[in-house]
Amino acid sequence: MRFMMLLKIDENTVPAGGPSPELMAEMGKLLDEMTKAGVLLDTAGLTPTAQGTRLRLSGGRITATDGPFTEAKEVIGGYALIQAASKEEAVEWATRFLRTHGDEWTLTSEIRQVEEPPGAGA
């Protein structure tokens, strides 16, 4: 089963200077382990909302709003697409992912199973 791990952050509480070199090294080790285990399918961080655009469809009309999106307390700061045998296993990997960040960060990871198209994997 595939799971999407959405990493949510409050852009106002990100440590100054972003991730430290030590955090990047620890993340690299974990991501390497996940890749070798066949778990990690894709992952990336996202640029700040100030560099984004939000599209909204309402009543058949599309509107665009450029960031930053100050009304949002938490925004998606990154993601990981993983392959896991169960939701419990996906939660274990997400827990390890969050713990890597230590005490300096405040993060939320939302883990959701990817709905496969009909006939996929058949």
C-alpha positions in Angstrom: 0.0 0.0 0.0 1.2 3.5 -0.7 0.9 6.3 1.8 1.3 10.0 1.6 3.0 11.6 4.6 2.2 15.3 4.5 4.6 17.4 6.7 2.8 20.4 8.1 4.7 23.4 9.5 3.9 26.8 10.9 6.1 29.0 8.8 6.3 31.5 11.7 8.0 29.0 14.0 10.6 27.5 11.6 14.1 27.8 13.3 16.1 30.7 11.9 18.3 29.6 9.0 16.1 26.5 8.4 17.4 23.0 8.9 20.8 22.7 10.4 23.6 20.7 8.7 23.3 18.1 11.5 19.6 17.7 10.8 20.2 17.4 7.1 22.8 14.7 7.8 20.4 12.8 10.0 17.6 13.2 7.5 19.9 11.9 4.8 20.7 8.8 6.8 17.0 8.0 7.5 16.0 8.7 3.8 18.8 6.4 2.7 17.6 3.7 5.1 14.0 4.1 3.8 15.2 3.9 0.2 17.3 0.7 0.8 14.3 -0.9 2.5 12.1 -0.2 -0.5 9.8 2.1 1.5 10.6 5.6 0.2 9.1 6.2 -3.3 9.6 10.0 -3.4 10.1 12.9 -1.0 10.8 16.7 -1.1 10.5 19.9 0.8 8.4 22.7 -0.5 9.3 26.4 -0.9 7.6 28.9 1.4 4.0 29.9 0.7 5.3 33.4 -0.2 6.5 31.8 -3.4 3.3 29.9 -4.1 -0.1 30.5 -5.7 -3.4 29.1 -4.5 -6.1 28.3 -7.0 -9.7 28.0 -5.9 -12.7 26.7 -7.9 -16.1 28.0 -6.6 -19.3 28.2 -8.6 -17.5 27.2 -11.8 -15.1 30.2 -11.5 -11.3 29.8 -10.8 -9.5 32.5 -8.8 -5.8 32.7 -8.0 -4.2 34.1 -4.9 -0.4 34.6 -4.6 1.2 33.8 -1.3 2.1 34.1 1.5 -1.1 32.5 2.9 -1.1 34.2 6.3 -4.5 33.0 7.2 -3.2 29.4 7.4 -1.6 28.5 10.7 -0.1 25.2 9.3 1.0 24.8 5.7 2.4 21.8 3.9 6.2 22.1 4.1 7.1 18.8 2.4 5.9 15.3 1.7 7.0 11.7 1.4 5.4 9.0 -0.6 6.1 5.6 0.9 5.3 2.0 0.3 4.3 0.2 3.5 2.5 -3.1 4.4 0.1 -1.3 6.7 -1.0 2.0 8.1 0.8 1.1 11.4 4.1 0.7 9.5 3.5 4.0 7.7 2.9 5.7 11.1 6.2 4.1 12.5 8.2 5.6 9.6 6.5 9.0 10.0 7.3 8.9 13.8 11.0 8.3 13.0 10.9 11.1 10.4 9.5 13.5 13.0 11.8 12.5 15.8 14.8 13.2 13.5 13.9 16.9 13.8 14.5 17.0 17.6 13.2 19.6 20.0 13.8 22.7 17.9 11.0 22.1 15.4 7.2 21.9 15.7 5.8 19.7 13.0 2.7 17.7 12.2 2.7 14.7 9.8 -0.6 13.6 8.3 -0.5 10.0 7.0 -3.1 9.0 4.4 -3.3 5.9 2.2 -3.2 6.7 -1.5 -6.4 5.5 -3.3 -5.2 3.3 -6.1 -6.9 3.6 -9.5 -9.3 0.7 -10.3 -7.4 -2.3 -11.6 -4.0 -1.0 -10.3 -1.8 -3.8 -9.1 -3.9 -6.4 -10.8 
